[in-house]
Amino acid sequence: MSTETEAQSRRREQRGWVWYDWANSVFPTSVTTVFGSLYLTAIAANAAKADIALNGPNACPADDRLRDCDISLFGLQFPAGSLWGYLLSFATVIQVLVVPLMGAIADRTQNKKRMLAVFAFSGSVATALIALVAGENWQLGAILFILGNICYGTSVAIYYSFIPDIATGEERDDLSTKGWAFGYLGGGAALALQLVLVLFGDSIGVDESTAARIAFLTSGLWWAIFTVIPLRRLKEHQPAHAPEEGTSVFSAGFKELGSTLRGAKAFPLTLAFLGTYLIFTDGISTVANVSAQYGSEELKFEQQVLITTILIVQFVAYLGGVLHGMVARRIGAKRTILISLGIWVVVIAGAYFVQAGQQLQFYLVAAGIGIVLGGTNALARALFSQMIPPGKEAQYFSVYEVGERATSWLGPLLFAFMAQQTGSYRYAIISLVIFFAVGFVLMIFVPVKRAIEAVGNTVPQTLESKA
């Protein structure tokens, strides 16, 4: 195949690849951030109400809110309002156990495209089926969310592992930032359509509960339909490995995973970059997750303002992702990440000084978050792809994906601790600066070029003089 034909083939795959960011972003945006917590908490509160009716008022004091009343599972009791937090924690633990194994199996069998299809479509089905959850059956919703979360995490890890297959070292920053930006645009578009029904559904006889169930259904359909595009464009770049005689695919996967974990010690610079990334991405995810609470509790904004803020972040993040790609082409990915982390510090400081009730100030902070939200992680994803030993892409990206979730409790813990100790969400939000400051300092000392060379990859020209 000629060089020109190879380049055309790569571009075709790249154009298809970015559509999976568009397809899967509906899960973290609509399902996890917006509708999942609100709807499943309401269903759990219905179960608490039914328990009161069955067991009398002693089951929950009459003057308490239903979300503060207990529900039970396997003999354990906890407030209905705590369900979502426990569910996210449990889903993360399950991901930590499952996703790396699936990544090892993907690398072992080299059936990455088929596995992407299986997990993407399975996750979309689980998401759509949450629409069937009604009344008091929060347990079904919890099971479906956990299944969807596992499929989402696994499919994303496999999706990331295609980067070295479809992009040269020179193309990865641009490809990753475009994909991330496109993902925010897709997640924002889906959420905007769903929120129209939530806000104006009463005029056509659709209540909030029904609108949320429709949102789950449309999220599953969105994820499935747009997944077809990358599956049609992507190729299997290596032949599938023949199964080892007397060895199941799962035992082979465990063997491959064990080998990778032992071998990772030989690449301390890759692990150093991963550790640095896990620090600042924890700050990023915490800011994204607590911004609505900060706006509601500290700044006293109504729900409509918070919804508008979410949409501003989503759509500005598209522009931010594209902008990060443009800057990285000129000054290199590492320097661009450092600039982005500096902007994060400024944005959080701005959030600290926003006055209660001042919508414009809050919207400006949201726009600032959007500018750096997608691009920082996108460039980190591209850089990490350069530091992975060839043939181990799915496994390393599984560790990357799981590590991001396994450490994501540190930021919320610091935020909650500071809010409790000081009685102010302002001190809680400003405390998150530490994740970006530490990440900035550590990133300075990560020798990106040496890390790429250590795994046997070629340092791209964009990093040769700029990393």
Buried (B, 14 or more C-beta within 10 A) or exposed (E): EEEEEEEEBBBBBBBBBBBBBBBBBBBBBBBBBBBBBEBBBBBBBBBBBBBBEEEEEEBBEEEEEBBBBBBEEEEEEBBBBBBBBBBBEBBBEBBBEBBBBBBBBBBBBBBBBBBBBBBBBBBBBBBBBBBEBBEBBBBBBBBBBBBBBBBBBBBBBBBBBBBBBBBEBEBBBBBBBBBBBBBBBBBBBBBBEBBEBBBEBEEEEBEBBBBBBBBBBBBBBBBBEBBBBBBEBBEEEEEEBEEEEEEEEEEBBBBBBEBBEEEBEEBEBBBBBBBBBBBBBBBBBBBBBBBBBBBBBBBEBEEEBBBBBBBBBBBBBBBBBBBBBEBBBEEBBBBBBBBBBBBBBEBBEBBBEBEEEEBEBBBBBBBBBBBBBBBBBBBBBBBBBBBBBEEBBBBBBBBBBBBBBBBBBBBBEBBEEBBEEEEBBBBBBBBBBBBBBBBBEBBEEBBBBEBBBBBEBEBBEBBEEBB
